[in-house]
Every structure is written in C-alpha cells, then in structure tokens.
Amino acid sequence: MIAFLRGRVLRRTEEMLVLDCGGVGYEVHLPGFLRDLLRADPQRIAETVELHVSYHVSANQPRPLLVAFLREVEREFFERFITVDGLGPTKAMKALVHPVERVADAIERKDVAFLRRLPGIGGRTAEKIVATLHGKMGKYALLRTEAPAAAEETAMDFRDEVIEVLTGQLGHRAAEARRMVDEALRRNPTIASAEELFEEVYRAERGGPA
C-alpha cells in the first residue's frame, strides 16, 4: 500500500507524473482539477514534490493505479467518493474536473444537475452519489483552493473582454453583463478563455444543461 510519495519529477505528461523516489520510478495519475491547477501554476510542482496517493489494485485491474493529490484531505475525499456503488477509482479520477470543495458542496446541496455533468457521471450515478454521501461532505466543502495570481489576472482579462462584447456589440446593459459573467464564473471557476465563458453564459441564459 502506497499512501505518500516524495521524489524528483522525471517526466510529466497531461495526465500523470513519473517520480523518482529512491531510485524507483512511480507513475502517478492526476485528477482533472489538479491538472488544471498545475497548468495555471506549474511552479506548484517543482523538481521535487510531495504527493498524497490513493493506491488501487484489483483482479480486474492488476496494474496498480496511483491517484495523486497535493493535500491529504483531498485524498481522503477521493477515497470516500469511490465508496459509491459503481464509482471506481478510474471513473472517479476522470470525474473530478472541479476542486474537491465544489463537488462536496454539490453533494451537500443535493445538486444532482451539477453532479451529472461531471465526465462519466450520468443521472443515475449522480443520484447514487447524493444518496450515499449526503450529510458526510461538510468537512470537504469547507476546503479552500487558492487560485494562482497569474490565473486570476488572466481570468480578469477575459472577464472584461466578455463584458465589453456583451455591452458594446450584443446590446446588454453593463450591470446585466457583469451579473451574467460573474454567475458563469461562480458556476464554473475552471473556465480558461473568453470562448468558454461565452458558452457558459449562453447555456445559463437559455436555461439548458451544461
């Protein structure tokens, strides 16, 4: 059982890191929200890194799967998340495209609509998540993930760009445009471009699913 690794980053891909820990190379996989965070702030993982690991091996999956997190409490959330029937570690890892606190908060609010939009999570699994974990996620919903300063500045740049287009070209009032944009960013703080922000605003205004 591997629960923690400290080592030098040998190789980095979109979905995983290879760590040299005492001369042994470990492949560790990253959930989506962590990949996004590291893209925005690559210095969070320097040459040497410490990772909290959720380790999985089974008859159906004989090759070990190591899912890595920067904080122990995130690993703890993940291991509670996969107690849901039908939600194995690979599926759960791919589903976590939002920070732990957002997913935990959605579970506590019984927000099935949010949960079923997670990759690989349909309506039935979303209902199971709420039925299994509601009332147990308050601790994780209180987590705070600080956005890197560079990412915040970029977000402000395309936020202002979208507001300018909504008011200057599309005929919306300034206050209305700011409301639409700010609500979209609250719903999906991982938005990384003006195009994605326009799409999120559009989905909300038409009242359709994301």
N, C-alpha and C positions, 0 to 999 in steps of 0.2 A: 504494500500500500504506500503510495507516494502522496503526501499532503502539502509539501513545501519544497521549492527548489530555489537555490541561489547559484547563479552562474553567469558566464560570459555568453553574449549573443553571438553565435556562429553564423546564423543565417536567418533572414526574415523574409517571409512572403506575405501575401494578402491575408491569409487565414491562420498562419502559425509562425512560431519561433522555434529555432533549434538552439538549445542551450548546452554549453559545455560545463558540466558540473563534475569536477574532479576527474576529468578525462573521459567522461561518458556523455554522449550527445543525446538529449531528450527532445522529442518533438512535442510541443505543447500548442494546443489549439486555442484560439481566442474567440469569444462570443462577439457578435456584431457591434454591440455598443462600445466595447473596448477597442475594436479595430478602428472605429470612427474617432474615438478619443485620441488614439495614438497617431492617426493620420493628421489630426489637427495640431497635436503637440508631440512630435516624435521624441523630444527630449525626456518624456516621462519614462521611456525605456532607453537607458543609456547602454554603455558597453557591458556593464554588469547589472543584473536585475534580480529582484526577489519576487517570486510568484507563489500565490496560494493555489493549490492544484486539487481538482476533483478527479479522482482516478477511477477508471471503469474498464472492466474486462469481464466477458461472459462467454458462454458456449456459443452464442450467436455472433459474438464479436470478440474473437480470440486475440486480435491485435489490440493492445491497451490503448485507450483514449484518455489523454490528459487534457482537461479543460482548465485554462489558467485565468486567474483574477489578480488584480493588484491588491485587493483587500480581503481579509479573512471573512468579513461579514458578507461579501458578495458570493464567495464560495459557499458559505452556509446557506444563503438564499437559494442558490442553484440546487443544492442537494435536497432542499425541501421542495423545490419546484418539481423535481423529477419524481417525487412520490406520487404525482398524479397518474392515474391509470392510463397507459398508452403514451406517456410523455417520457421517452427515453432520453439519455444524455445527448445523443447527436441531434435529435429533433429539438430538444430544449435549447442547446447551444445556438442553433440556427435561428430560433425564435427570438432570442434576446437581442433585438436590434435597438432597444431602448434601455436606458440605465435602469438598474435594479429598482430604484425607488419609484419610477414611473409604473413599472409593471406591478409592483407590490401595491401601490396606491390604487391602480385599476381593479385589482382583486378585492381590496377592502371596500371599494365603492360598487362592487358587483358590475363593473363596466364591461359587459360581455362584448359589446361592439368594438371596444378598443382591443380586447384580447384576441378576438377572432381575426383581426387584421395583422396579427403577428405572423411572420412567414411560417407556413406549415401548420398553423393553428386554425382549424375551422370552427364553426359554431358549436358542434358537439363537444370538442375538446375544450373550448372556452368555458362552456357550462360546467364541465368536469373540474376545471381549474378552480372556478369560484366555489363549487360545492365542496371541494377538498380543502382549500386553503383559506377561504374567507374567515376572518376573525383571528388569523395567525400571522398576518403580514404587517402589523403596525410597526414593529421594530424596523423592518426593512424600508417601509415607506418614509421613514424619518431620515434616511440617508441623504447626504448632500454630495453631489458630484460637481466640483468646481470646473467650469469651462475655462480653458486656457485663454489668456488675454488676447492672443493673436486671433483665435477663433471668434471671440466676442467682437473684436474690431471688424472682422470680415462680415459677421452677421449683421452688424450695424450698417455696413456699406450696402449690402444687397437689400436690407430692410428699407433704407432710404430710397434706393433705386426703385423698388416696387411701389412704394408710396408715391413717388414722383410720377410714375407711369399711370397709376390709378387716378391721380388727380389731374395731371396735365394732359393725358391722352384719352382716358376712359371715362372722364366725367364724374368721378366720385368726389364728394366733399372731403376735405382734409381730415376732419375728425372721424368720418366713416372709414376712410382708407387706413388710418392709423389703427382703428379698432380691428378691422379685418386682418391686418398684418400681424398685430400683436397676438390676437387669438390664435392665428395659424401657428405662430412660433411657440406659443404655450402648448398647443396640442402636439406639436412635433418639433422639439428643440434640436433634432439632428439634421434639420434642413440645412443644406450646404451651398445653395445657389439661388439666384433670383428666379430661375425657371422652376425649381422645386417649390419655392414659396408661392409663385403664381398658381401652380397646380393645387397646392393645399388650400389656398384662399378660394379657388374656384370650386373645389369639392365641397367645402363648407357652405358656400353661398347657394349652391344648387341643392344642398341637403342630401347628397348621395353618399354612399360608402367610400372610404378612402381606398 
